Amino acid sequence: MLFNSLTFLAFFAIVYPLFWALPGWHAKKRLLLVASYLFYSAWNPPYALIILASTLVDFEIARRIGRAETQSAKRSLLILSLISNLGLLSYFKYGQLAVDSFASLLATVGIIYHAPDFDIVLPVGISFYTFASLSYTIDVYRGQIRSDWKFSDYALFVSFFPHLVAGPIVRASYLLPQIENPRMPNLNQVGWGLTFVAMGLFCKVVLADNVFAPVVDQFYKNPAAEGWFHAWAGVLSFSGQIYYDFSGYSLCAIGLALCFGFYFPDNFKHPYAARGFSDFWRRWHISLSTWLRDYLYISLGGNRVGNFRIYLNLMLVMLIGGMWHGASWMFALWGGLHGLFLIIERAMRKLPESRWLSVLAQRPLPELATFMLVTLAWIPFRATSLENAASVFGSLFDFGAPSIPENAQLVAIIAMLVTVRWHFALRDTSLEAVFSKLMPAVQTLAISICLVTLFLYSGGDQRAFLYFQF
């Protein structure tokens, strides 16, 4: 059930009036819990049992951690939660990759092994709800959140449909207190919520799917046959496609939650104006980057260890962050590139000041360099194989090949340039702050343009959000 589908529109049109009509906070929460499971079951009904089982296991483990009297008992229970969550994630997401990689490794020494085809259908959103649930048991273990929540409240935290399948990865310490305390959205919250949903759908349907995606798909089908202009148009367009696709979903999720009176954290803060890679990860998929920082990087020693360990930890965290996105070594390569960029950035900060470093630090050079390296790093993320990625890189610098710009490519490049300029202009400002400063007539006009454009493009194919596959 996609946010950009008539099915979801019908779902929301039924659930939302019922939410307002039901008396009492407990009844409203039960409605949201049932609705969230129905929402998830729309993809594959049996997989709703998986999220239910995961919820039951982590709820019980956290309850026992809270009651445990010794640190060793708490640690053992936490390990059980880690095994349960990561084992579930590994089986569904990485089982096939593991046996295929093992078969390839045997082939290098002359042993032929035909890996079985598990034919496993990946449960939608498993990476997101697994990390959300795991954060709860870790926080209980650390004493950062209590363990005596009602099961129904915890189940709603895990399954709440706005964030269930593609984030943001909302933590228990952030959402559970909101679920526990009665709330009703006011008209201002509903207005902002619907505004964010409209903006998110505009980003997804108009920009990601119709401005950028066609250029990306055309180029990546056969990059070797395309000239340099087509190559740069395709690569830059994917930067636009993935940003507007994922940030559009996040806006929809934040807006839908706000319609019910819940607040979700921002997941994007103008990442293409980042000044370096540590800054980029403070702006891109913030809920994942902060999760990796708080639960993995700091647990490995964070910045409290020596330089070599810090560099090793950075690389390990980014490799894991890359593999979190999918069962492909291309995602590991993408994560490894970002790990390398973070290591180089950290090492450069330790260099003594010099004239050339001062020149390189002048704006907008660091921001532009970060954007271009991020864009090039997206190549293995989008490419289907190493050969495909190598072909893309080759086409980028094949200036001898004829390359006649097409209208769709020119539109996509202009849209990407406007996006980067917009990120620079609003670098330290939230979208809500900018929009709230506009006159009511201008706000109405902007939303009207979004809705009219959405209507004009609504007849095309419905593309799933890119992050649904993760």
C-alpha positions as a Markdown table, in Angstrom:
| # | Residue | x | y | z |
|---|---|---|---|---|
| 1 | Met | 0.0 | 0.0 | 0.0 |
| 2 | Leu | 1.9 | 3.0 | -1.3 |
| 3 | Phe | 1.4 | 6.5 | 0.0 |
| 4 | Asn | 1.1 | 7.6 | -3.6 |
| 5 | Ser | -1.8 | 5.2 | -4.3 |
| 6 | Leu | -5.6 | 5.3 | -4.4 |
| 7 | Thr | -5.6 | 2.3 | -2.0 |
| 8 | Phe | -3.8 | 4.3 | 0.7 |
| 9 | Leu | -6.1 | 7.3 | 0.1 |
| 10 | Ala | -9.1 | 5.1 | 0.7 |
| 11 | Phe | -7.4 | 3.6 | 3.8 |
| 12 | Phe | -6.6 | 7.0 | 5.3 |
| 13 | Ala | -10.1 | 8.3 | 4.4 |
| 14 | Ile | -11.6 | 5.5 | 6.6 |
| 15 | Val | -9.1 | 5.5 | 9.4 |
| 16 | Tyr | -8.8 | 9.2 | 10.0 |
| 17 | Pro | -12.5 | 10.0 | 10.6 |
| 18 | Leu | -12.7 | 6.9 | 12.9 |
| 19 | Phe | -9.8 | 8.3 | 14.8 |
| 20 | Trp | -11.6 | 11.5 | 15.5 |
| 21 | Ala | -15.0 | 9.8 | 16.1 |
| 22 | Leu | -13.8 | 7.2 | 18.7 |
| 23 | Pro | -14.1 | 8.4 | 22.3 |
| 24 | Gly | -11.1 | 8.0 | 24.6 |
| 25 | Trp | -7.4 | 7.8 | 24.0 |
| 26 | His | -7.3 | 4.0 | 24.5 |
| 27 | Ala | -9.8 | 3.4 | 21.8 |
| 28 | Lys | -7.9 | 5.6 | 19.4 |
| 29 | Lys | -4.7 | 3.8 | 20.1 |
| 30 | Arg | -6.3 | 0.4 | 19.5 |
| 31 | Leu | -7.6 | 1.7 | 16.2 |
| 32 | Leu | -4.2 | 2.9 | 15.1 |
| 33 | Leu | -2.7 | -0.5 | 16.1 |
| 34 | Val | -5.2 | -2.5 | 14.1 |
| 35 | Ala | -4.9 | 0.0 | 11.2 |
| 36 | Ser | -1.1 | -0.3 | 11.2 |
| 37 | Tyr | -1.3 | -4.1 | 11.0 |
| 38 | Leu | -3.8 | -3.9 | 8.2 |
| 39 | Phe | -1.6 | -1.5 | 6.4 |
| 40 | Tyr | 1.4 | -3.8 | 6.7 |
| 41 | Ser | -0.7 | -6.9 | 5.7 |
| 42 | Ala | -1.6 | -5.3 | 2.4 |
| 43 | Trp | 1.9 | -6.3 | 1.1 |
| 44 | Asn | 2.0 | -9.9 | 2.4 |
| 45 | Pro | -0.4 | -10.9 | 5.2 |
| 46 | Pro | 1.7 | -13.7 | 6.7 |
| 47 | Tyr | 4.6 | -11.3 | 7.3 |
| 48 | Ala | 2.5 | -9.4 | 9.8 |
| 49 | Leu | 3.2 | -12.5 | 12.0 |
| 50 | Ile | 6.9 | -11.8 | 11.8 |
| 51 | Ile | 6.6 | -8.2 | 13.0 |
| 52 | Leu | 4.2 | -9.5 | 15.8 |
| 53 | Ala | 6.7 | -12.1 | 16.8 |
| 54 | Ser | 9.6 | -9.6 | 16.8 |
| 55 | Thr | 7.5 | -7.3 | 18.9 |
| 56 | Leu | 6.6 | -10.0 | 21.5 |
| 57 | Val | 10.2 | -11.1 | 21.8 |
| 58 | Asp | 11.7 | -7.7 | 22.4 |
| 59 | Phe | 9.0 | -6.6 | 24.7 |
| 60 | Glu | 9.5 | -9.6 | 26.9 |
| 61 | Ile | 13.3 | -9.4 | 26.8 |
| 62 | Ala | 13.2 | -5.7 | 27.8 |
| 63 | Arg | 10.8 | -6.4 | 30.6 |
| 64 | Arg | 13.1 | -9.1 | 31.9 |
| 65 | Ile | 16.1 | -6.7 | 31.6 |
| 66 | Gly | 14.3 | -4.2 | 33.7 |
| 67 | Arg | 13.7 | -6.7 | 36.4 |
| 68 | Ala | 17.2 | -8.4 | 36.3 |
| 69 | Glu | 19.2 | -7.8 | 39.4 |
| 70 | Thr | 22.7 | -8.4 | 38.0 |
| 71 | Gln | 24.6 | -6.8 | 35.2 |
| 72 | Ser | 25.5 | -10.2 | 33.7 |
| 73 | Ala | 21.9 | -11.2 | 33.5 |
| 74 | Lys | 21.0 | -8.0 | 31.8 |
| 75 | Arg | 23.9 | -8.5 | 29.4 |
| 76 | Ser | 22.8 | -12.0 | 28.6 |
| 77 | Leu | 19.3 | -10.8 | 27.8 |
| 78 | Leu | 20.6 | -8.0 | 25.6 |
| 79 | Ile | 22.7 | -10.6 | 23.7 |
| 80 | Leu | 19.5 | -12.6 | 23.2 |
| 81 | Ser | 17.7 | -9.6 | 21.7 |
| 82 | Leu | 20.7 | -8.9 | 19.4 |
| 83 | Ile | 20.7 | -12.5 | 18.2 |
| 84 | Ser | 16.9 | -12.5 | 17.7 |
| 85 | Asn | 16.8 | -9.3 | 15.8 |
| 86 | Leu | 20.0 | -9.6 | 13.7 |
| 87 | Gly | 19.3 | -13.3 | 13.1 |
| 88 | Leu | 15.9 | -12.5 | 11.7 |
| 89 | Leu | 17.3 | -9.7 | 9.6 |
| 90 | Ser | 20.2 | -11.8 | 8.4 |
| 91 | Tyr | 18.0 | -14.8 | 7.4 |
| 92 | Phe | 15.6 | -12.8 | 5.3 |
| 93 | Lys | 18.0 | -10.2 | 3.9 |
| 94 | Tyr | 21.4 | -11.8 | 3.7 |
| 95 | Gly | 20.9 | -15.6 | 3.6 |
| 96 | Gln | 20.9 | -15.8 | -0.2 |
| 97 | Leu | 23.9 | -13.5 | -0.5 |
| 98 | Ala | 25.9 | -15.6 | 2.0 |
| 99 | Val | 25.4 | -18.9 | 0.2 |
| 100 | Asp | 26.0 | -17.3 | -3.2 |
| 101 | Ser | 29.2 | -15.7 | -2.0 |
| 102 | Phe | 30.3 | -19.0 | -0.5 |
| 103 | Ala | 29.7 | -20.7 | -3.8 |
| 104 | Ser | 31.8 | -18.0 | -5.6 |
| 105 | Leu | 34.6 | -18.4 | -3.1 |
| 106 | Leu | 34.7 | -22.2 | -3.6 |
| 107 | Ala | 34.7 | -21.6 | -7.4 |
| 108 | Thr | 38.0 | -19.6 | -7.1 |
| 109 | Val | 39.7 | -22.8 | -5.8 |
| 110 | Gly | 38.1 | -25.0 | -8.4 |
| 111 | Ile | 35.3 | -26.4 | -6.3 |
| 112 | Ile | 31.9 | -26.3 | -8.0 |
| 113 | Tyr | 29.0 | -25.8 | -5.6 |
| 114 | His | 25.5 | -25.0 | -6.8 |
| 115 | Ala | 24.1 | -22.7 | -4.2 |
| 116 | Pro | 20.4 | -23.4 | -3.4 |
| 117 | Asp | 17.9 | -20.7 | -4.3 |
| 118 | Phe | 16.1 | -19.9 | -1.1 |
| 119 | Asp | 13.4 | -17.9 | -2.9 |
| 120 | Ile | 12.9 | -15.7 | 0.1 |
| 121 | Val | 10.6 | -12.7 | -0.2 |
| 122 | Leu | 12.0 | -9.8 | 1.8 |
| 123 | Pro | 9.5 | -8.5 | 4.4 |
| 124 | Val | 8.8 | -4.8 | 3.6 |
| 125 | Gly | 10.5 | -2.5 | 6.1 |
| 126 | Ile | 12.3 | -5.2 | 8.1 |
| 127 | Ser | 15.5 | -3.2 | 8.3 |
| 128 | Phe | 13.5 | -0.2 | 9.8 |
| 129 | Tyr | 11.3 | -1.9 | 12.3 |
| 130 | Thr | 14.2 | -4.2 | 13.4 |
| 131 | Phe | 16.4 | -1.3 | 14.2 |
| 132 | Ala | 13.5 | 0.6 | 16.0 |
| 133 | Ser | 12.7 | -2.4 | 18.1 |
| 134 | Leu | 16.4 | -3.1 | 18.9 |
| 135 | Ser | 16.9 | 0.4 | 20.1 |
| 136 | Tyr | 14.3 | -0.2 | 22.8 |
| 137 | Thr | 16.1 | -3.2 | 24.3 |
| 138 | Ile | 19.4 | -1.4 | 24.2 |
| 139 | Asp | 18.0 | 1.7 | 25.8 |
| 140 | Val | 16.4 | -0.4 | 28.6 |
| 141 | Tyr | 19.7 | -2.1 | 29.1 |
| 142 | Arg | 21.5 | 1.3 | 29.4 |
| 143 | Gly | 18.9 | 2.6 | 31.8 |
| 144 | Gln | 17.8 | 5.3 | 29.4 |
| 145 | Ile | 14.1 | 4.3 | 29.3 |
| 146 | Arg | 11.9 | 2.3 | 31.6 |
| 147 | Ser | 10.6 | -1.2 | 30.7 |
| 148 | Asp | 7.1 | -1.3 | 32.2 |
| 149 | Trp | 5.2 | 0.1 | 29.1 |
| 150 | Lys | 1.9 | -1.5 | 28.1 |
| 151 | Phe | 2.3 | -4.1 | 25.4 |
| 152 | Ser | -0.3 | -2.4 | 23.2 |
| 153 | Asp | 1.6 | 0.9 | 23.4 |
| 154 | Tyr | 4.9 | -0.8 | 22.5 |
| 155 | Ala | 3.2 | -2.7 | 19.7 |
| 156 | Leu | 1.9 | 0.5 | 18.3 |
| 157 | Phe | 5.4 | 2.1 | 18.6 |
| 158 | Val | 6.9 | -0.7 | 16.4 |
| 159 | Ser | 4.1 | -0.9 | 13.9 |
| 160 | Phe | 2.8 | 2.7 | 13.6 |
| 161 | Phe | 2.1 | 2.8 | 9.8 |
| 162 | Pro | 3.6 | 6.2 | 8.9 |
| 163 | His | 7.2 | 5.1 | 9.8 |
| 164 | Leu | 6.7 | 1.3 | 9.5 |
| 165 | Val | 8.1 | 0.4 | 6.1 |
| 166 | Ala | 10.7 | 3.2 | 5.3 |
| 167 | Gly | 11.3 | 5.2 | 8.4 |
| 168 | Pro | 12.3 | 7.5 | 9.9 |
| 169 | Ile | 13.7 | 5.1 | 12.4 |
| 170 | Val | 11.9 | 6.5 | 15.4 |
| 171 | Arg | 13.3 | 5.5 | 18.8 |
| 172 | Ala | 11.2 | 4.2 | 21.7 |
| 173 | Ser | 12.4 | 7.0 | 24.0 |
| 174 | Tyr | 11.0 | 9.5 | 21.4 |
| 175 | Leu | 7.7 | 7.9 | 20.5 |
| 176 | Leu | 6.5 | 5.8 | 23.4 |
| 177 | Pro | 5.9 | 8.8 | 25.8 |
| 178 | Gln | 3.8 | 10.4 | 23.0 |
| 179 | Ile | 1.8 | 7.2 | 22.6 |
| 180 | Glu | 1.3 | 6.8 | 26.4 |
| 181 | Asn | 0.0 | 10.4 | 26.9 |
| 182 | Pro | -3.4 | 11.3 | 25.5 |
| 183 | Arg | -3.3 | 13.7 | 22.6 |
| 184 | Met | -5.5 | 15.1 | 19.9 |
| 185 | Pro | -4.1 | 17.1 | 17.0 |
| 186 | Asn | -5.2 | 20.7 | 16.8 |
| 187 | Leu | -6.0 | 22.4 | 13.5 |
| 188 | Asn | -2.5 | 23.8 | 13.1 |
| 189 | Gln | -1.0 | 20.4 | 13.4 |
| 190 | Val | -3.5 | 18.9 | 10.9 |
| 191 | Gly | -2.8 | 21.8 | 8.5 |
| 192 | Trp | 1.0 | 21.3 | 8.7 |
| 193 | Gly | 0.5 | 17.5 | 8.5 |
| 194 | Leu | -1.4 | 17.7 | 5.3 |
| 195 | Thr | 1.0 | 20.3 | 3.9 |
| 196 | Phe | 3.9 | 18.0 | 4.5 |
| 197 | Val | 2.1 | 15.1 | 2.9 |
| 198 | Ala | 1.3 | 17.2 | -0.2 |
| 199 | Met | 4.9 | 18.3 | -0.4 |
| 200 | Gly | 6.2 | 14.8 | 0.1 |
| 201 | Leu | 4.0 | 13.4 | -2.6 |
| 202 | Phe | 5.1 | 16.2 | -4.9 |
| 203 | Cys | 8.7 | 15.4 | -4.3 |
| 204 | Lys | 8.1 | 11.7 | -5.0 |
| 205 | Val | 5.6 | 11.7 | -7.8 |
| 206 | Val | 6.6 | 14.8 | -9.8 |
| 207 | Leu | 10.3 | 15.2 | -9.1 |
| 208 | Ala | 11.7 | 11.8 | -8.3 |
| 209 | Asp | 9.5 | 9.7 | -10.6 |
| 210 | Asn | 8.9 | 12.0 | -13.5 |
| 211 | Val | 11.8 | 14.4 | -13.7 |
| 212 | Phe | 14.8 | 12.3 | -12.5 |
| 213 | Ala | 13.9 | 8.6 | -12.8 |
| 214 | Pro | 13.4 | 8.4 | -16.6 |
| 215 | Val | 16.8 | 9.9 | -17.2 |
| 216 | Val | 18.4 | 7.6 | -14.6 |
| 217 | Asp | 16.7 | 4.5 | -16.0 |
| 218 | Gln | 17.6 | 5.3 | -19.6 |
| 219 | Phe | 21.3 | 5.8 | -18.8 |
| 220 | Tyr | 21.9 | 2.9 | -16.4 |
| 221 | Lys | 20.4 | 0.4 | -18.9 |
| 222 | Asn | 23.4 | 0.7 | -21.1 |
| 223 | Pro | 25.9 | 3.3 | -19.9 |
| 224 | Ala | 28.6 | 2.2 | -22.3 |
| 225 | Ala | 26.4 | 3.3 | -25.2 |
| 226 | Glu | 25.9 | 6.8 | -23.8 |
| 227 | Gly | 28.1 | 9.9 | -24.3 |
| 228 | Trp | 29.6 | 12.0 | -21.5 |
| 229 | Phe | 26.7 | 14.5 | -21.3 |
| 230 | His | 24.2 | 11.7 | -21.0 |
| 231 | Ala | 26.4 | 10.1 | -18.3 |
| 232 | Trp | 26.6 | 13.2 | -16.2 |
| 233 | Ala | 22.9 | 13.8 | -16.6 |
| 234 | Gly | 22.2 | 10.2 | -15.4 |
| 235 | Val | 24.5 | 10.4 | -12.5 |
| 236 | Leu | 23.4 | 13.8 | -11.3 |
| 237 | Ser | 19.8 | 12.8 | -11.8 |
| 238 | Phe | 20.2 | 9.8 | -9.4 |
| 239 | Ser | 21.3 | 12.3 | -6.8 |
| 240 | Gly | 18.0 | 14.1 | -7.3 |
| 241 | Gln | 15.9 | 10.9 | -7.6 |
| 242 | Ile | 17.1 | 9.3 | -4.4 |
| 243 | Tyr | 16.9 | 12.6 | -2.4 |
| 244 | Tyr | 13.4 | 13.5 | -3.5 |
| 245 | Asp | 12.2 | 9.9 | -3.3 |
| 246 | Phe | 13.4 | 9.3 | 0.3 |
| 247 | Ser | 12.9 | 12.8 | 1.6 |
| 248 | Gly | 9.5 | 12.8 | 0.0 |
| 249 | Tyr | 8.6 | 9.6 | 2.0 |
| 250 | Ser | 10.0 | 11.1 | 5.2 |
| 251 | Leu | 7.9 | 14.2 | 4.7 |
| 252 | Cys | 4.8 | 12.1 | 4.1 |
| 253 | Ala | 5.5 | 10.0 | 7.3 |
| 254 | Ile | 6.1 | 13.2 | 9.4 |
| 255 | Gly | 3.0 | 14.8 | 8.0 |
| 256 | Leu | 0.8 | 11.7 | 8.6 |
| 257 | Ala | 2.0 | 11.3 | 12.1 |
| 258 | Leu | 1.3 | 15.0 | 12.7 |
| 259 | Cys | -2.2 | 14.5 | 11.5 |
| 260 | Phe | -2.7 | 12.1 | 14.5 |
| 261 | Gly | -0.9 | 14.5 | 16.9 |
| 262 | Phe | 2.5 | 12.7 | 16.9 |
| 263 | Tyr | 5.9 | 14.3 | 16.2 |
| 264 | Phe | 8.6 | 12.5 | 14.2 |
| 265 | Pro | 12.2 | 13.8 | 14.0 |
| 266 | Asp | 13.5 | 15.4 | 10.8 |
| 267 | Asn | 15.3 | 12.9 | 8.6 |
| 268 | Phe | 16.8 | 15.4 | 6.1 |
| 269 | Lys | 18.4 | 18.8 | 6.5 |
| 270 | His | 19.5 | 20.0 | 3.1 |
| 271 | Pro | 22.2 | 17.4 | 2.7 |
| 272 | Tyr | 23.5 | 18.6 | -0.7 |
| 273 | Ala | 24.9 | 21.8 | 1.1 |
| 274 | Ala | 26.9 | 19.7 | 3.5 |
| 275 | Arg | 30.4 | 21.0 | 4.3 |
| 276 | Gly | 32.2 | 17.7 | 4.5 |
| 277 | Phe | 31.1 | 14.1 | 5.0 |
| 278 | Ser | 30.6 | 14.2 | 8.8 |
| 279 | Asp | 28.3 | 17.2 | 8.1 |
| 280 | Phe | 26.6 | 15.2 | 5.2 |
| 281 | Trp | 25.7 | 12.4 | 7.6 |
| 282 | Arg | 24.3 | 14.9 | 10.1 |
| 283 | Arg | 21.9 | 15.9 | 7.3 |
| 284 | Trp | 21.2 | 12.7 | 5.3 |
| 285 | His | 19.0 | 9.9 | 6.7 |
| 286 | Ile | 19.5 | 11.4 | 10.1 |
| 287 | Ser | 17.6 | 8.7 | 11.9 |
| 288 | Leu | 19.9 | 6.0 | 10.5 |
| 289 | Ser | 23.2 | 7.9 | 11.0 |
| 290 | Thr | 22.4 | 8.8 | 14.6 |
| 291 | Trp | 21.3 | 5.2 | 15.2 |
| 292 | Leu | 24.7 | 3.9 | 13.9 |
| 293 | Arg | 26.5 | 6.5 | 15.9 |
| 294 | Asp | 24.7 | 5.9 | 19.2 |
| 295 | Tyr | 24.4 | 2.2 | 19.2 |
| 296 | Leu | 27.4 | 1.1 | 17.1 |
| 297 | Tyr | 30.1 | 3.7 | 16.8 |
| 298 | Ile | 30.0 | 4.8 | 20.5 |
| 299 | Ser | 29.9 | 1.1 | 21.6 |
| 300 | Leu | 33.0 | 0.4 | 19.6 |
| 301 | Gly | 34.8 | 3.2 | 21.5 |
| 302 | Gly | 33.7 | 6.3 | 19.5 |
| 303 | Asn | 36.3 | 9.1 | 19.7 |
| 304 | Arg | 37.7 | 7.9 | 23.0 |
| 305 | Val | 40.3 | 5.5 | 21.4 |
| 306 | Gly | 43.4 | 6.1 | 19.3 |
| 307 | Asn | 43.4 | 7.4 | 15.7 |
| 308 | Phe | 43.8 | 3.9 | 14.1 |
| 309 | Arg | 40.9 | 2.5 | 16.1 |
| 310 | Ile | 38.8 | 5.6 | 15.2 |
| 311 | Tyr | 39.5 | 5.1 | 11.5 |
| 312 | Leu | 38.8 | 1.4 | 11.8 |
| 313 | Asn | 35.5 | 2.1 | 13.6 |
| 314 | Leu | 34.5 | 4.7 | 11.0 |
| 315 | Met | 35.1 | 2.2 | 8.2 |
| 316 | Leu | 33.3 | -0.6 | 10.0 |
| 317 | Val | 30.3 | 1.5 | 10.8 |
| 318 | Met | 29.9 | 2.7 | 7.2 |
| 319 | Leu | 30.4 | -0.8 | 5.8 |
| 320 | Ile | 27.6 | -2.0 | 8.1 |
| 321 | Gly | 25.5 | 1.1 | 7.2 |
| 322 | Gly | 26.0 | 0.3 | 3.5 |
| 323 | Met | 25.0 | -3.4 | 3.9 |
| 324 | Trp | 22.0 | -2.3 | 5.9 |
| 325 | His | 20.6 | -1.0 | 2.6 |
| 326 | Gly | 20.6 | -4.4 | 1.0 |
| 327 | Ala | 22.2 | -7.8 | 0.3 |
| 328 | Ser | 24.6 | -6.7 | -2.3 |
| 329 | Trp | 28.4 | -6.0 | -2.2 |
| 330 | Met | 27.7 | -2.8 | -4.2 |
| 331 | Phe | 26.1 | -1.4 | -1.1 |
| 332 | Ala | 29.1 | -2.4 | 0.9 |
| 333 | Leu | 31.3 | -0.6 | -1.7 |
| 334 | Trp | 29.1 | 2.5 | -1.3 |
| 335 | Gly | 29.5 | 2.4 | 2.5 |
| 336 | Gly | 33.2 | 1.8 | 2.2 |
| 337 | Leu | 33.6 | 4.9 | 0.0 |
| 338 | His | 31.8 | 7.0 | 2.6 |
| 339 | Gly | 34.0 | 5.4 | 5.3 |
| 340 | Leu | 37.1 | 6.4 | 3.3 |
| 341 | Phe | 35.9 | 9.9 | 2.8 |
| 342 | Leu | 35.2 | 10.3 | 6.6 |
| 343 | Ile | 38.7 | 8.9 | 7.4 |
| 344 | Ile | 40.4 | 11.3 | 5.0 |
| 345 | Glu | 38.3 | 14.2 | 6.3 |
| 346 | Arg | 39.3 | 13.4 | 9.9 |
| 347 | Ala | 43.0 | 13.0 | 8.9 |
| 348 | Met | 43.0 | 16.4 | 7.1 |
| 349 | Arg | 41.7 | 18.1 | 10.2 |
| 350 | Lys | 44.9 | 17.1 | 12.0 |
| 351 | Leu | 47.1 | 18.7 | 9.3 |
| 352 | Pro | 48.9 | 21.9 | 10.3 |
| 353 | Glu | 47.4 | 25.0 | 8.9 |
| 354 | Ser | 48.8 | 26.2 | 5.5 |
| 355 | Arg | 47.9 | 28.6 | 2.8 |
| 356 | Trp | 46.6 | 26.0 | 0.3 |
| 357 | Leu | 44.4 | 24.4 | 3.0 |
| 358 | Ser | 43.0 | 27.8 | 3.8 |
| 359 | Val | 42.2 | 28.3 | 0.1 |
| 360 | Leu | 40.5 | 24.9 | -0.1 |
| 361 | Ala | 38.4 | 25.8 | 3.0 |
| 362 | Gln | 36.9 | 28.9 | 1.4 |
| 363 | Arg | 33.2 | 28.6 | 0.6 |
| 364 | Pro | 31.7 | 27.1 | -1.5 |
| 365 | Leu | 34.6 | 24.8 | -2.4 |
| 366 | Pro | 34.1 | 22.3 | 0.5 |
| 367 | Glu | 30.4 | 22.1 | -0.2 |
| 368 | Leu | 30.8 | 21.6 | -3.9 |
| 369 | Ala | 33.5 | 19.0 | -3.4 |
| 370 | Thr | 31.3 | 17.1 | -0.9 |
| 371 | Phe | 28.4 | 17.2 | -3.3 |
| 372 | Met | 30.4 | 15.9 | -6.3 |
| 373 | Leu | 32.0 | 13.1 | -4.3 |
| 374 | Val | 28.6 | 12.1 | -2.8 |
| 375 | Thr | 27.2 | 12.1 | -6.3 |
| 376 | Leu | 30.0 | 9.9 | -7.6 |
| 377 | Ala | 29.6 | 7.6 | -4.6 |
| 378 | Trp | 26.0 | 7.0 | -5.6 |
| 379 | Ile | 27.2 | 5.2 | -8.7 |
| 380 | Pro | 27.8 | 1.8 | -7.0 |
| 381 | Phe | 24.6 | 2.3 | -4.9 |
| 382 | Arg | 22.6 | 2.5 | -8.1 |
| 383 | Ala | 24.7 | 0.2 | -10.4 |
| 384 | Thr | 23.6 | -3.4 | -10.8 |
| 385 | Ser | 27.2 | -4.8 | -10.7 |
| 386 | Leu | 30.9 | -3.8 | -10.6 |
| 387 | Glu | 30.9 | -4.0 | -14.4 |
| 388 | Asn | 27.9 | -1.7 | -14.6 |
| 389 | Ala | 29.6 | 0.8 | -12.2 |
| 390 | Ala | 32.9 | 0.7 | -14.2 |
| 391 | Ser | 31.0 | 1.4 | -17.4 |
| 392 | Val | 29.3 | 4.4 | -15.8 |
| 393 | Phe | 32.6 | 5.9 | -14.6 |
| 394 | Gly | 34.0 | 5.3 | -18.1 |
| 395 | Ser | 31.2 | 7.1 | -19.8 |
| 396 | Leu | 31.6 | 10.1 | -17.5 |
| 397 | Phe | 35.0 | 10.9 | -18.8 |
| 398 | Asp | 34.6 | 9.7 | -22.4 |
| 399 | Phe | 34.7 | 13.2 | -23.8 |
| 400 | Gly | 35.5 | 12.0 | -27.3 |
| 401 | Ala | 32.1 | 10.3 | -27.8 |
| 402 | Pro | 29.3 | 12.3 | -29.3 |
| 403 | Ser | 26.7 | 13.4 | -26.8 |
| 404 | Ile | 23.7 | 15.4 | -27.8 |
| 405 | Pro | 21.6 | 16.7 | -24.9 |
| 406 | Glu | 17.9 | 15.6 | -24.8 |
| 407 | Asn | 15.2 | 17.8 | -23.4 |
| 408 | Ala | 14.5 | 15.4 | -20.4 |
| 409 | Gln | 18.2 | 15.5 | -19.5 |
| 410 | Leu | 18.3 | 19.3 | -19.6 |
| 411 | Val | 15.2 | 19.6 | -17.4 |
| 412 | Ala | 16.7 | 17.1 | -14.9 |
| 413 | Ile | 20.1 | 18.9 | -14.8 |
| 414 | Ile | 18.3 | 22.3 | -14.3 |
| 415 | Ala | 16.2 | 20.8 | -11.5 |
| 416 | Met | 19.3 | 19.4 | -9.8 |
| 417 | Leu | 21.1 | 22.8 | -10.0 |
| 418 | Val | 18.0 | 24.4 | -8.5 |
| 419 | Thr | 18.0 | 21.8 | -5.8 |
| 420 | Val | 21.6 | 22.4 | -4.8 |
| 421 | Arg | 21.1 | 26.1 | -4.9 |
| 422 | Trp | 18.0 | 25.7 | -2.7 |
| 423 | His | 20.0 | 23.6 | -0.2 |
| 424 | Phe | 22.7 | 26.2 | -0.1 |
| 425 | Ala | 20.2 | 29.0 | 0.5 |
| 426 | Leu | 18.3 | 27.2 | 3.2 |
| 427 | Arg | 21.3 | 25.3 | 4.7 |
| 428 | Asp | 20.6 | 26.1 | 8.3 |
| 429 | Thr | 16.9 | 26.7 | 8.1 |
| 430 | Ser | 14.0 | 24.2 | 8.3 |
| 431 | Leu | 11.4 | 23.9 | 5.6 |
| 432 | Glu | 8.7 | 24.6 | 8.2 |
| 433 | Ala | 10.4 | 27.9 | 9.2 |
| 434 | Val | 10.6 | 29.0 | 5.6 |
| 435 | Phe | 7.1 | 28.1 | 4.8 |
| 436 | Ser | 5.6 | 29.7 | 7.9 |
| 437 | Lys | 7.1 | 33.1 | 7.0 |
| 438 | Leu | 5.2 | 33.1 | 3.7 |
| 439 | Met | 1.9 | 35.0 | 3.5 |
| 440 | Pro | -1.2 | 32.8 | 3.7 |
| 441 | Ala | -2.0 | 33.5 | 0.1 |
| 442 | Val | 1.5 | 32.4 | -1.0 |
| 443 | Gln | 1.2 | 29.3 | 1.1 |
| 444 | Thr | -2.2 | 28.5 | -0.4 |
| 445 | Leu | -0.8 | 29.0 | -3.9 |
| 446 | Ala | 2.2 | 26.8 | -3.2 |
| 447 | Ile | 0.1 | 23.9 | -1.9 |
| 448 | Ser | -2.4 | 24.4 | -4.8 |
| 449 | Ile | 0.5 | 24.1 | -7.3 |
| 450 | Cys | 1.6 | 20.9 | -5.6 |
| 451 | Leu | -1.9 | 19.4 | -5.7 |
| 452 | Val | -2.6 | 20.4 | -9.3 |
| 453 | Thr | 0.8 | 19.0 | -10.5 |
| 454 | Leu | 0.2 | 15.8 | -8.5 |
| 455 | Phe | -3.2 | 15.4 | -10.2 |
| 456 | Leu | -1.6 | 15.9 | -13.7 |
| 457 | Tyr | 1.0 | 13.2 | -13.0 |
| 458 | Ser | -1.3 | 10.8 | -11.1 |
| 459 | Gly | -2.2 | 8.9 | -14.3 |
| 460 | Gly | 1.3 | 7.4 | -14.7 |
| 461 | Asp | 2.8 | 4.3 | -13.3 |
| 462 | Gln | 3.1 | 4.2 | -9.5 |
| 463 | Arg | 6.7 | 3.6 | -8.5 |
| 464 | Ala | 7.4 | 2.2 | -5.1 |
| 465 | Phe | 9.6 | 4.3 | -2.9 |
| 466 | Leu | 13.2 | 3.3 | -3.4 |
| 467 | Tyr | 13.8 | 2.7 | 0.4 |
| 468 | Phe | 10.9 | 0.2 | 0.5 |
| 469 | Gln | 13.4 | -2.4 | -0.8 |
| 470 | Phe | 15.6 | -1.9 | 2.3 |
